[in-house]
Amino acid sequence: MGEDRPRASGLPLLAELALAEPDLVRLVTFLNQTLKEYGFSFGLSRGAEGFRLAIYRAEYASGPPELATGARADTGARGRLG
């Protein structure tokens, strides 16, 4: 981690990836590896309009792992790319 970039105050860093150039496949792989235990899965596809990033939420029988703060990983927020 570089000391010259700003850090989010009080937020735990889960993982970090440095890319010299845009590499969406590496980014999606990184996200999948980092957030799999929290029940998130990411997909990448390419269509006529460009790239599309999909975010999925897996269901757990016993619930997702707790975050460091003790809060649940599920915020109920939904987003749309594009």
Secondary structure, 3 states (H helix, E strand, C coil): CCCCCCCCCCCCCCCCCCCCCCCHHHHHHHHHHHHHHHCEEEEEEEECCEEEEEEEECCCCCCCCCCCCCCCCCCCCCCCCC
